[in-house]
Amino acid sequence: MKKKIILGMVTICTLGLAGCSTPGHHADNAKSKSAPTSQTTQPSFRNNVAQLNDKTIRIKGVKTIKQPNETEPSMVAFIYQVTNKSKRVLTPKQAWNENMKVSQNKQELKETNFSDKTLPQNSDQTIAKGQTVKSAVVYQLQSPKESISINASQGINSNPIDQNANQQIDGTDLGTQTFAINK
């Protein structure tokens, strides 16, 4: 089992390093004197990171929450980090709500208030251009066993999720990631 894990990690590292080199990219004086090209990142949602035009949202952790009188978790917290790439001042809560939809069994989960010393409590802190702030959002679970889906979009999420349809949300759909619930 350990050999398979090590082999998998070596493969991933090798592919990661191979992606760092660009074919035909050699440091010579003619190319280094040319005008710099602007590199824009295409909006995407991969590996817990939503790359958006004006911000980056990075999911740093997922935590299930079980109240003292409960046998199963009833809430889930997403710890995330927002980096503002625009001149517009925003808050972590605003950034999350503009771009992320959280659902379970194709039904949108309701955000809830929950205070815990292990969760960042700064969802209303303003983020200026170039700044990064860590925050958390907590949702009430519908089921303590079913996985949770997060759908990211480049646009405003105002449509409710229809449980009977495989629908996209407003704006440009950037992808969906699924998180298993760990007890």
N, CA and C atoms as an extended XYZ file, in Angstrom:
549
Properties=species:S:1:pos:R:3:atomname:S:1:resname:S:1:resid:I:1 pbc="F F F"
N         0.830       -1.193        0.000 N   MET     1
C         0.000        0.000        0.000 CA  MET     1
C         0.874        1.256        0.000 C   MET     1
N         1.936        1.253        0.843 N   LYS     2
C         2.823        2.410        0.906 CA  LYS     2
C         3.534        2.632       -0.422 C   LYS     2
N         3.889        1.516       -1.087 N   LYS     3
C         4.568        1.643       -2.380 CA  LYS     3
C         3.666        2.318       -3.401 C   LYS     3
N         2.377        1.990       -3.387 N   LYS     4
C         1.443        2.592       -4.331 CA  LYS     4
C         1.305        4.086       -4.054 C   LYS     4
N         1.249        4.459       -2.798 N   ILE     5
C         1.121        5.873       -2.442 CA  ILE     5
C         2.364        6.637       -2.877 C   ILE     5
N         3.539        6.073       -2.595 N   ILE     6
C         4.791        6.732       -2.964 CA  ILE     6
C         4.901        6.836       -4.482 C   ILE     6
N         4.539        5.754       -5.184 N   LEU     7
C         4.585        5.769       -6.648 CA  LEU     7
C         3.635        6.831       -7.191 C   LEU     7
N         2.450        6.943       -6.618 N   GLY     8
C         1.486        7.956       -7.044 CA  GLY     8
C         2.012        9.358       -6.810 C   GLY     8
N         2.635        9.587       -5.659 N   MET     9
C         3.170       10.912       -5.346 CA  MET     9
C         4.317       11.267       -6.287 C   MET     9
N         5.173       10.302       -6.595 N   VAL    10
C         6.284       10.543       -7.511 CA  VAL    10
C         5.752       10.890       -8.900 C   VAL    10
N         4.724       10.174       -9.333 N   THR    11
C         4.119       10.448      -10.643 CA  THR    11
C         3.549       11.858      -10.690 C   THR    11
N         2.825       12.244       -9.649 N   ILE    12
C         2.227       13.584       -9.604 CA  ILE    12
C         3.314       14.650       -9.611 C   ILE    12
N         4.369       14.457       -8.814 N   CYS    13
C         5.465       15.425       -8.782 CA  CYS    13
C         6.146       15.534      -10.147 C   CYS    13
N         6.353       14.400      -10.805 N   THR    14
C         6.994       14.394      -12.115 CA  THR    14
C         6.150       15.149      -13.131 C   THR    14
N         4.842       14.887      -13.131 N   LEU    15
C         3.961       15.592      -14.057 CA  LEU    15
C         3.916       17.076      -13.740 C   LEU    15
N         3.937       17.414      -12.447 N   GLY    16
C         3.935       18.823      -12.050 CA  GLY    16
C         5.181       19.539      -12.527 C   GLY    16
N         6.337       18.897      -12.392 N   LEU    17
C         7.582       19.513      -12.849 CA  LEU    17
C         7.635       19.609      -14.369 C   LEU    17
N         7.081       18.613      -15.050 N   ALA    18
C         7.072       18.644      -16.514 CA  ALA    18
C         6.226       19.810      -17.012 C   ALA    18
N         5.184       20.138      -16.263 N   GLY    19
C         4.321       21.250      -16.654 CA  GLY    19
C         4.977       22.602      -16.448 C   GLY    19
N         6.023       22.654      -15.645 N   CYS    20
C         6.701       23.925      -15.382 CA  CYS    20
C         7.560       24.382      -16.548 C   CYS    20
N         8.009       23.457      -17.378 N   SER    21
C         8.854       23.858      -18.503 CA  SER    21
C         7.971       24.149      -19.704 C   SER    21
N         8.371       25.131      -20.469 N   THR    22
C         7.632       25.485      -21.670 CA  THR    22
C         8.499       25.198      -22.882 C   THR    22
N         7.980       24.434      -23.840 N   PRO    23
C         8.779       24.124      -25.020 CA  PRO    23
C         9.152       25.390      -25.777 C   PRO    23
N        10.372       25.446      -26.231 N   GLY    24
C        10.828       26.571      -27.023 CA  GLY    24
C        11.120       27.815      -26.205 C   GLY    24
N        11.077       27.720      -24.887 N   HIS    25
C        11.321       28.884      -24.027 CA  HIS    25
C        12.766       28.837      -23.544 C   HIS    25
N        13.614       29.621      -24.181 N   HIS    26
C        15.019       29.690      -23.813 CA  HIS    26
C        15.344       31.137      -23.519 C   HIS    26
N        16.191       31.340      -22.539 N   ALA    27
C        16.562       32.715      -22.169 CA  ALA    27
C        17.633       33.205      -23.130 C   ALA    27
N        17.220       34.049      -24.065 N   ASP    28
C        18.206       34.706      -24.905 CA  ASP    28
C        17.867       36.187      -24.953 C   ASP    28
N        18.830       36.985      -25.349 N   ASN    29
C        18.676       38.435      -25.277 CA  ASN    29
C        17.548       38.957      -26.159 C   ASN    29
N        17.338       38.388      -27.330 N   ALA    30
C        16.306       38.892      -28.232 CA  ALA    30
C        14.928       38.753      -27.612 C   ALA    30
N        14.654       37.637      -26.977 N   LYS    31
C        13.346       37.421      -26.386 CA  LYS    31
C        13.175       38.210      -25.104 C   LYS    31
N        14.217       38.367      -24.324 N   SER    32
C        14.079       39.068      -23.056 CA  SER    32
C        13.864       40.561      -23.247 C   SER    32
N        14.229       41.111      -24.424 N   LYS    33
C        14.031       42.528      -24.683 CA  LYS    33
C        12.658       42.824      -25.257 C   LYS    33
N        11.900       41.788      -25.633 N   SER    34
C        10.582       42.032      -26.217 CA  SER    34
C         9.618       42.525      -25.146 C   SER    34
N         8.559       43.167      -25.592 N   ALA    35
C         7.576       43.726      -24.663 CA  ALA    35
C         6.913       42.602      -23.884 C   ALA    35
N         6.683       42.826      -22.571 N   PRO    36
C         6.047       41.778      -21.772 CA  PRO    36
C         4.606       41.563      -22.225 C   PRO    36
N         4.186       40.301      -22.189 N   THR    37
C         2.814       39.978      -22.545 CA  THR    37
C         2.012       39.829      -21.269 C   THR    37
N         0.766       40.257      -21.315 N   SER    38
C        -0.064       40.133      -20.123 CA  SER    38
C        -0.636       38.722      -20.077 C   SER    38
N        -0.444       38.075      -18.960 N   GLN    39
C        -0.960       36.732      -18.782 CA  GLN    39
C        -2.215       36.806      -17.934 C   GLN    39
N        -3.335       36.429      -18.521 N   THR    40
C        -4.571       36.407      -17.764 CA  THR    40
C        -4.957       34.963      -17.520 C   THR    40
N        -5.373       34.697      -16.311 N   THR    41
C        -5.793       33.366      -15.950 CA  THR    41
C        -7.249       33.192      -16.333 C   THR    41
N        -7.543       32.121      -17.030 N   GLN    42
C        -8.927       31.827      -17.377 CA  GLN    42
C        -9.678       31.452      -16.115 C   GLN    42
N       -10.906       31.939      -15.932 N   PRO    43
C       -11.694       31.540      -14.773 CA  PRO    43
C       -11.865       30.025      -14.731 C   PRO    43
N       -11.673       29.447      -13.546 N   SER    44
C       -11.791       27.996      -13.394 CA  SER    44
C       -12.047       27.654      -11.927 C   SER    44
N       -12.428       26.411      -11.681 N   PHE    45
C       -12.613       25.893      -10.322 CA  PHE    45
C       -12.047       24.485      -10.301 C   PHE    45
N       -10.790       24.379       -9.834 N   ARG    46
C       -10.082       23.094       -9.773 CA  ARG    46
C        -9.261       23.028       -8.505 C   ARG    46
N        -9.115       21.841       -7.972 N   ASN    47
C        -8.256       21.602       -6.808 CA  ASN    47
C        -8.557       22.574       -5.663 C   ASN    47
N        -9.833       22.773       -5.392 N   ASN    48
C       -10.305       23.635       -4.297 CA  ASN    48
C       -10.011       25.113       -4.517 C   ASN    48
N        -9.690       25.518       -5.734 N   VAL    49
C        -9.383       26.924       -6.018 CA  VAL    49
C       -10.281       27.433       -7.141 C   VAL    49
N       -11.022       28.499       -6.843 N   ALA    50
C       -11.821       29.184       -7.859 CA  ALA    50
C       -11.030       30.406       -8.311 C   ALA    50
N       -10.489       30.340       -9.532 N   GLN    51
C        -9.770       31.469      -10.130 CA  GLN    51
C       -10.805       32.282      -10.885 C   GLN    51
N       -11.059       33.487      -10.427 N   LEU    52
C       -12.059       34.348      -11.039 CA  LEU    52
C       -11.372       35.580      -11.608 C   LEU    52
N       -12.085       36.359      -12.411 N   ASN    53
C       -11.486       37.549      -13.007 CA  ASN    53
C       -11.022       38.550      -11.961 C   ASN    53
N       -11.801       38.724      -10.907 N   ASP    54
C       -11.506       39.770       -9.927 CA  ASP    54
C       -11.050       39.264       -8.568 C   ASP    54
N       -11.039       37.954       -8.362 N   LYS    55
C       -10.656       37.400       -7.067 CA  LYS    55
C       -10.290       35.934       -7.204 C   LYS    55
N        -9.622       35.416       -6.176 N   THR    56
C        -9.343       33.988       -6.075 CA  THR    56
C        -9.919       33.508       -4.759 C   THR    56
N       -10.690       32.420       -4.806 N   ILE    57
C       -11.236       31.815       -3.597 CA  ILE    57
C       -10.611       30.436       -3.471 C   ILE    57
N        -9.911       30.217       -2.377 N   ARG    58
C        -9.201       28.956       -2.135 CA  ARG    58
C        -9.815       28.281       -0.911 C   ARG    58
N       -10.390       27.088       -1.090 N   ILE    59
C       -10.957       26.347        0.037 CA  ILE    59
C        -9.800       25.677        0.768 C   ILE    59
N        -9.598       26.076        2.023 N   LYS    60
C        -8.465       25.597        2.819 CA  LYS    60
C        -8.823       24.401        3.685 C   LYS    60
N       -10.115       24.218        3.970 N   GLY    61
C       -10.505       23.096        4.806 CA  GLY    61
C       -12.007       22.931        4.881 C   GLY    61
N       -12.427       21.722        5.221 N   VAL    62
C       -13.830       21.392        5.415 CA  VAL    62
C       -13.941       20.711        6.767 C   VAL    62
N       -14.900       21.155        7.567 N   LYS    63
C       -15.035       20.628        8.927 CA  LYS    63
C       -16.499       20.330        9.205 C   LYS    63
N       -16.804       19.095        9.600 N   THR    64
C       -18.166       18.793       10.022 CA  THR    64
C       -18.310       19.181       11.487 C   THR    64
N       -19.516       19.614       11.836 N   ILE    65
C       -19.764       20.100       13.192 CA  ILE    65
C       -20.904       19.287       13.789 C   ILE    65
N       -20.639       18.736       14.955 N   LYS    66
C       -21.633       17.959       15.679 CA  LYS    66
C       -21.880       18.666       17.002 C   LYS    66
N       -23.126       19.015       17.276 N   GLN    67
C       -23.481       19.633       18.549 CA  GLN    67
C       -23.346       18.600       19.666 C   GLN    67
N       -23.146       19.046       20.918 N   PRO    68
C       -22.938       18.105       22.028 CA  PRO    68
C       -24.047       17.067       22.198 C   PRO    68
N       -25.282       17.407       21.880 N   ASN    69
C       -26.392       16.467       22.062 CA  ASN    69
C       -26.689       15.630       20.820 C   ASN    69
N       -25.864       15.726       19.782 N   GLU    70
C       -26.101       15.018       18.526 CA  GLU    70
C       -25.151       13.840       18.360 C   GLU    70
N       -25.636       12.814       17.653 N   THR    71
C       -24.791       11.663       17.353 CA  THR    71
C       -24.178       11.764       15.960 C   THR    71
N       -24.793       12.548       15.080 N   GLU    72
C       -24.313       12.751       13.712 CA  GLU    72
C       -24.048       14.240       13.497 C   GLU    72
N       -23.121       14.584       12.611 N   PRO    73
C       -22.886       16.007       12.330 CA  PRO    73
C       -24.122       16.649       11.686 C   PRO    73
N       -24.433       17.870       12.093 N   SER    74
C       -25.600       18.569       11.534 CA  SER    74
C       -25.195       19.787       10.713 C   SER    74
N       -23.920       20.157       10.766 N   MET    75
C       -23.441       21.324       10.031 CA  MET    75
C       -22.089       21.014        9.394 C   MET    75
N       -21.757       21.816        8.387 N   VAL    76
C       -20.450       21.711        7.750 CA  VAL    76
C       -19.900       23.120        7.588 C   VAL    76
N       -18.614       23.269        7.854 N   ALA    77
C       -17.949       24.565        7.716 CA  ALA    77
C       -16.905       24.465        6.615 C   ALA    77
N       -16.861       25.482        5.775 N   PHE    78
C       -15.820       25.598        4.756 CA  PHE    78
C       -14.927       26.755        5.163 C   PHE    78
N       -13.654       26.464        5.373 N   ILE    79
C       -12.669       27.500        5.675 CA  ILE    79
C       -12.045       27.873        4.336 C   ILE    79
N       -12.050       29.152        4.026 N   TYR    80
C       -11.581       29.586        2.719 CA  TYR    80
C       -10.786       30.879        2.828 C   TYR    80
N       -10.073       31.158        1.756 N   GLN    81
C        -9.204       32.333        1.681 CA  GLN    81
C        -9.572       33.089        0.411 C   GLN    81
N        -9.731       34.401        0.522 N   VAL    82
C       -10.072       35.225       -0.632 CA  VAL    82
C        -8.938       36.207       -0.896 C   VAL    82
N        -8.473       36.252       -2.143 N   THR    83
C        -7.496       37.246       -2.577 CA  THR    83
C        -8.185       38.159       -3.577 C   THR    83
N        -8.175       39.443       -3.279 N   ASN    84
C        -8.810       40.432       -4.145 CA  ASN    84
C        -7.838       40.845       -5.245 C   ASN    84
N        -8.234       40.661       -6.512 N   LYS    85
C        -7.396       41.029       -7.647 CA  LYS    85
C        -7.895       42.292       -8.345 C   LYS    85
N        -8.944       42.919       -7.793 N   SER    86
C        -9.530       44.090       -8.444 CA  SER    86
C        -9.414       45.318       -7.551 C   SER    86
N        -9.786       46.447       -8.094 N   LYS    87
C        -9.783       47.689       -7.320 CA  LYS    87
C       -11.021       47.784       -6.437 C   LYS    87
N       -12.011       46.973       -6.699 N   ARG    88
C       -13.255       46.977       -5.927 CA  ARG    88
C       -13.008       46.380       -4.543 C   ARG    88
N       -13.403       47.083       -3.509 N   VAL    89
C       -13.271       46.573       -2.148 CA  VAL    89
C       -14.390       45.572       -1.910 C   VAL    89
N       -14.053       44.418       -1.345 N   LEU    90
C       -15.055       43.396       -1.077 CA  LEU    90
C       -14.776       42.721        0.248 C   LEU    90
N       -15.707       41.896        0.696 N   THR    91
C       -15.557       41.129        1.935 CA  THR    91
C       -15.501       39.646        1.583 C   THR    91
N       -14.962       38.802        2.473 N   PRO    92
C       -14.966       37.364        2.192 CA  PRO    92
C       -16.377       36.815        1.965 C   PRO    92
N       -17.319       37.251        2.787 N   LYS    93
C       -18.703       36.780        2.657 CA  LYS    93
C       -19.284       37.166        1.296 C   LYS    93
N       -19.049       38.401        0.880 N   GLN    94
C       -19.534       38.879       -0.413 CA  GLN    94
C       -18.903       38.067       -1.552 C   GLN    94
N       -17.603       37.834       -1.470 N   ALA    95
C       -16.905       37.071       -2.510 CA  ALA    95
C       -17.473       35.659       -2.613 C   ALA    95
N       -17.684       34.995       -1.469 N   TRP    96
C       -18.215       33.629       -1.451 CA  TRP    96
C       -19.627       33.607       -2.035 C   TRP    96
N       -20.493       34.491       -1.543 N   ASN    97
C       -21.896       34.470       -1.963 CA  ASN    97
C       -22.089       34.841       -3.431 C   ASN    97
N       -21.196       35.633       -3.994 N   GLU    98
C       -21.296       36.004       -5.415 CA  GLU    98
C       -20.941       34.857       -6.344 C   GLU    98
N       -20.138       33.916       -5.879 N   ASN    99
C       -19.574       32.930       -6.798 CA  ASN    99
C       -19.770       31.468       -6.423 C   ASN    99
N       -20.189       31.161       -5.209 N   MET   100
C       -20.244       29.765       -4.771 CA  MET   100
C       -21.661       29.363       -4.365 C   MET   100
N       -22.066       28.175       -4.797 N   LYS   101
C       -23.335       27.575       -4.394 CA  LYS   101
C       -23.005       26.226       -3.762 C   LYS   101
N       -23.560       25.982       -2.581 N   VAL   102
C       -23.309       24.737       -1.861 CA  VAL   102
C       -24.611       23.937       -1.818 C   VAL   102
N       -24.537       22.670       -2.222 N   SER   103
C       -25.743       21.841       -2.261 CA  SER   103
C       -25.453       20.423       -1.786 C   SER   103
N       -26.534       19.750       -1.459 N   GLN   104
C       -26.479       18.346       -1.067 CA  GLN   104
C       -27.697       17.691       -1.701 C   GLN   104
N       -27.494       16.636       -2.456 N   ASN   105
C       -28.580       15.980       -3.199 CA  ASN   105
C       -29.311       16.970       -4.108 C   ASN   105
N       -28.554       17.853       -4.756 N   LYS   106
C       -29.071       18.866       -5.685 CA  LYS   106
C       -30.015       19.865       -5.017 C   LYS   106
N       -29.977       19.959       -3.706 N   GLN   107
C       -30.753       20.961       -2.983 CA  GLN   107
C       -29.793       21.911       -2.293 C   GLN   107
N       -30.029       23.189       -2.468 N   GLU   108
C       -29.147       24.205       -1.899 CA  GLU   108
C       -29.174       24.138       -0.372 C   GLU   108
N       -27.988       24.172        0.232 N   LEU   109
C       -27.891       24.179        1.689 CA  LEU   109
C       -28.060       25.602        2.205 C   LEU   109
N       -28.637       25.723        3.377 N   LYS   110
C       -28.865       27.025        4.000 CA  LYS   110
C       -27.673       27.388        4.874 C   LYS   110
N       -27.211       28.616        4.697 N   GLU   111
C       -26.127       29.126        5.529 CA  GLU   111
C       -26.684       29.352        6.940 C   GLU   111
N       -25.872       29.070        7.959 N   THR   112
C       -26.315       29.224        9.338 CA  THR   112
C       -25.238       29.933       10.141 C   THR   112
N       -25.630       30.519       11.241 N   ASN   113
C       -24.672       31.173       12.139 CA  ASN   113
C       -24.159       30.150       13.132 C   ASN   113
N       -22.858       30.083       13.256 N   PHE   114
C       -22.229       29.189       14.217 CA  PHE   114
C       -20.897       29.801       14.605 C   PHE   114
N       -20.645       29.845       15.886 N   SER   115
C       -19.405       30.435       16.379 CA  SER   115
C       -18.547       29.348       17.017 C   SER   115
N       -17.287       29.321       16.630 N   ASP   116
C       -16.349       28.313       17.123 CA  ASP   116
C       -14.961       28.947       17.122 C   ASP   116
N       -14.176       28.681       18.139 N   LYS   117
C       -12.836       29.280       18.235 CA  LYS   117
C       -11.909       28.836       17.111 C   LYS   117
N       -12.196       27.679       16.506 N   THR   118
C       -11.319       27.175       15.447 CA  THR   118
C       -11.660       27.738       14.067 C   THR   118
N       -12.774       28.458       13.955 N   LEU   119
C       -13.181       29.019       12.670 CA  LEU   119
C       -12.885       30.517       12.614 C   LEU   119
N       -12.309       30.994       11.512 N   PRO   120
C       -12.100       32.442       11.365 CA  PRO   120
C       -13.449       33.170       11.389 C   PRO   120
N       -13.518       34.256       12.129 N   GLN   121
C       -14.780       34.995       12.294 CA  GLN   121
C       -14.685       36.392       11.676 C   GLN   121
N       -14.189       36.502       10.477 N   ASN   122
C       -13.998       37.825        9.862 CA  ASN   122
C       -14.639       37.921        8.482 C   ASN   122
N       -15.838       37.416        8.350 N   SER   123
C       -16.487       37.388        7.036 CA  SER   123
C       -16.859       38.770        6.519 C   SER   123
N       -16.883       39.778        7.408 N   ASP   124
C       -17.227       41.134        6.976 CA  ASP   124
C       -16.016       42.062        6.884 C   ASP   124
N       -14.813       41.512        7.009 N   GLN   125
C       -13.594       42.319        6.897 CA  GLN   125
C       -13.405       42.737        5.441 C   GLN   125
N       -13.081       43.996        5.214 N   THR   126
C       -12.874       44.450        3.844 CA  THR   126
C       -11.510       43.987        3.330 C   THR   126
N       -11.490       43.672        2.047 N   ILE   127
C       -10.272       43.197        1.388 CA  ILE   127
C        -9.943       44.175        0.268 C   ILE   127
N        -8.818       44.854        0.374 N   ALA   128
C        -8.372       45.771       -0.673 CA  ALA   128
C        -7.631       44.981       -1.754 C   ALA   128
N        -7.356       45.623       -2.861 N   LYS   129
C        -6.645       44.981       -3.964 CA  LYS   129
C        -5.307       44.426       -3.476 C   LYS   129
N        -5.041       43.170       -3.828 N   GLY   130
C        -3.788       42.517       -3.471 CA  GLY   130
C        -3.792       41.874       -2.090 C   GLY   130
N        -4.811       42.091       -1.292 N   GLN   131
C        -4.871       41.514        0.046 CA  GLN   131
C        -5.566       40.157        0.028 C   GLN   131
N        -5.232       39.331        1.035 N   THR   132
C        -5.833       38.020        1.207 CA  THR   132
C        -6.370       37.923        2.624 C   THR   132
N        -7.586       37.409        2.768 N   VAL   133
C        -8.216       37.242        4.073 CA  VAL   133
C        -8.790       35.832        4.155 C   VAL   133
N        -8.592       35.199        5.319 N   LYS   134
C        -9.126       33.869        5.580 CA  LYS   134
C       -10.447       34.015        6.328 C   LYS   134
N       -11.440       33.203        5.965 N   SER   135
C       -12.742       33.274        6.593 CA  SER   135
C       -13.379       31.889        6.596 C   SER   135
N       -14.619       31.814        7.082 N   ALA   136
C       -15.347       30.546        7.114 CA  ALA   136
C       -16.826       30.802        6.888 C   ALA   136
N       -17.489       29.799        6.346 N   VAL   137
C       -18.932       29.832        6.165 CA  VAL   137
C       -19.473       28.481        6.631 C   VAL   137
N       -20.618       28.501        7.326 N   VAL   138
C       -21.198       27.278        7.898 CA  VAL   138
C       -22.574       27.054        7.285 C   VAL   138
N       -22.848       25.791        6.931 N   TYR   139
C       -24.125       25.404        6.348 CA  TYR   139
C       -24.772       24.307        7.182 C   TYR   139
N       -26.102       24.322        7.195 N   GLN   140
C       -26.890       23.278        7.848 CA  GLN   140
C       -26.982       22.106        6.882 C   GLN   140
N       -26.589       20.911        7.321 N   LEU   141
C       -26.647       19.725        6.471 CA  LEU   141
C       -28.074       19.207        6.363 C   LEU   141
N       -28.406       18.622        5.229 N   GLN   142
C       -29.690       17.942        5.069 CA  GLN   142
C       -29.557       16.481        5.468 C   GLN   142
N       -28.360       15.930        5.277 N   SER   143
C       -28.093       14.534        5.603 CA  SER   143
C       -26.672       14.442        6.161 C   SER   143
N       -26.475       13.680        7.225 N   PRO   144
C       -25.123       13.549        7.792 CA  PRO   144
C       -24.214       12.606        7.006 C   PRO   144
N       -24.742       11.984        5.944 N   LYS   145
C       -23.955       10.987        5.210 CA  LYS   145
C       -23.709       11.329        3.755 C   LYS   145
N       -24.589       12.097        3.136 N   GLU   146
C       -24.472       12.407        1.713 CA  GLU   146
C       -23.387       13.445        1.463 C   GLU   146
N       -22.674       13.314        0.346 N   SER   147
C       -21.613       14.257        0.006 CA  SER   147
C       -22.188       15.636       -0.327 C   SER   147
N       -21.310       16.629       -0.314 N   ILE   148
C       -21.687       18.019       -0.546 CA  ILE   148
C       -21.027       18.478       -1.840 C   ILE   148
N       -21.753       19.242       -2.638 N   SER   149
C       -21.213       19.779       -3.882 CA  SER   149
C       -21.106       21.293       -3.787 C   SER   149
N       -20.002       21.817       -4.294 N   ILE   150
C       -19.840       23.263       -4.411 CA  ILE   150
C       -19.695       23.575       -5.885 C   ILE   150
N       -20.556       24.467       -6.368 N   ASN   151
C       -20.511       24.896       -7.750 CA  ASN   151
C       -20.040       26.340       -7.769 C   ASN   151
N       -19.048       26.622       -8.583 N   ALA   152
C       -18.518       27.981       -8.701 CA  ALA   152
C       -18.914       28.557      -10.056 C   ALA   152
N       -19.178       29.870      -10.058 N   SER   153
C       -19.494       30.535      -11.311 CA  SER   153
C       -18.835       31.900      -11.322 C   SER   153
N       -18.611       32.391      -12.526 N   GLN   154
C       -18.139       33.757      -12.709 CA  GLN   154
C       -19.400       34.557      -12.967 C   GLN   154
N       -20.020       35.037      -11.918 N   GLY   155
C       -21.284       35.746      -12.029 CA  GLY   155
C       -22.043       35.631      -10.722 C   GLY   155
N       -23.213       36.187      -10.682 N   ILE   156
C       -23.993       36.216       -9.454 CA  ILE   156
C       -24.888       34.991       -9.376 C   ILE   156
N       -24.921       34.355       -8.210 N   ASN   157
C       -25.754       33.181       -7.980 CA  ASN   157
C       -27.087       33.612       -7.377 C   ASN   157
N       -28.090       33.802       -8.201 N   SER   158
C       -29.369       34.220       -7.655 CA  SER   158
C       -30.474       33.203       -7.895 C   SER   158
N       -30.270       32.240       -8.760 N   ASN   159
C       -31.295       31.244       -9.022 CA  ASN   159
C       -31.240       30.134       -7.994 C   ASN   159
N       -32.406       29.690       -7.491 N   PRO   160
C       -32.404       28.542       -6.584 CA  PRO   160
C       -32.039       27.280       -7.359 C   PRO   160
N       -31.483       26.313       -6.669 N   ILE   161
C       -31.110       25.050       -7.303 CA  ILE   161
C       -32.360       24.180       -7.399 C   ILE   161
N       -32.643       23.668       -8.592 N   ASP   162
C       -33.792       22.804       -8.812 CA  ASP   162
C       -33.332       21.370       -8.618 C   ASP   162
N       -33.918       20.675       -7.649 N   GLN   163
C       -33.474       19.324       -7.335 CA  GLN   163
C       -33.757       18.330       -8.454 C   GLN   163
N       -34.667       18.647       -9.365 N   ASN   164
C       -35.026       17.723      -10.439 CA  ASN   164
C       -34.288       17.992      -11.741 C   ASN   164
N       -33.429       18.979      -11.752 N   ALA   165
C       -32.737       19.325      -12.998 CA  ALA   165
C       -31.242       19.434      -12.749 C   ALA   165
N       -30.483       19.077      -13.755 N   ASN   166
C       -29.038       19.246      -13.691 CA  ASN   166
C       -28.746       20.604      -14.315 C   ASN   166
N       -28.892       21.663      -13.522 N   GLN   167
C       -28.820       23.005      -14.056 CA  GLN   167
C       -27.516       23.698      -13.718 C   GLN   167
N       -27.220       24.706      -14.496 N   GLN   168
C       -26.087       25.560      -14.201 CA  GLN   168
C       -26.605       26.811      -13.508 C   GLN   168
N       -25.705       27.486      -12.808 N   ILE   169
C       -26.103       28.702      -12.133 CA  ILE   169
C       -25.804       29.896      -13.017 C   ILE   169
N       -26.235       31.070      -12.577 N   ASP   170
C       -26.030       32.286      -13.374 CA  ASP   170
C       -24.563       32.467      -13.732 C   ASP   170
N       -24.318       33.214      -14.770 N   GLY   171
C       -22.949       33.500      -15.157 CA  GLY   171
C       -22.326       32.314      -15.864 C   GLY   171
N       -21.012       32.293      -15.891 N   THR   172
C       -20.270       31.221      -16.526 CA  THR   172
C       -19.973       30.143      -15.500 C   THR   172
N       -20.425       28.939      -15.761 N   ASP   173
C       -20.193       27.814      -14.859 CA  ASP   173
C       -18.720       27.435      -14.901 C   ASP   173
N       -18.052       27.459      -13.744 N   LEU   174
C       -16.625       27.148      -13.691 CA  LEU   174
C       -16.339       25.729      -13.240 C   LEU   174
N       -17.349       25.039      -12.758 N   GLY   175
C       -17.156       23.664      -12.342 CA  GLY   175
C       -17.752       23.380      -10.976 C   GLY   175
N       -17.810       22.093      -10.665 N   THR   176
C       -18.358       21.627       -9.398 CA  THR   176
C       -17.373       20.666       -8.766 C   THR   176
N       -17.226       20.764       -7.470 N   GLN   177
C       -16.388       19.841       -6.715 CA  GLN   177
C       -17.232       19.223       -5.614 C   GLN   177
N       -16.956       17.953       -5.316 N   THR   178
C       -17.716       17.223       -4.326 CA  THR   178
C       -16.840       16.907       -3.131 C   THR   178
N       -17.424       17.060       -1.945 N   PHE   179
C       -16.721       16.810       -0.695 CA  PHE   179
C       -17.491       15.757        0.102 C   PHE   179
N       -16.799       14.698        0.502 N   ALA   180
C       -17.422       13.669        1.336 CA  ALA   180
C       -17.511       14.167        2.767 C   ALA   180
N       -18.519       13.715        3.463 N   ILE   181
C       -18.673       14.105        4.875 CA  ILE   181
C       -17.952       13.073        5.727 C   ILE   181
N       -17.020       13.540        6.510 N   ASN   182
C       -16.285       12.681        7.444 CA  ASN   182
C       -16.817       12.919        8.842 C   ASN   182
N       -17.082       11.851        9.533 N   LYS   183
C       -17.605       12.001       10.898 CA  LYS   183
C       -16.494       12.212       11.882 C   LYS   183
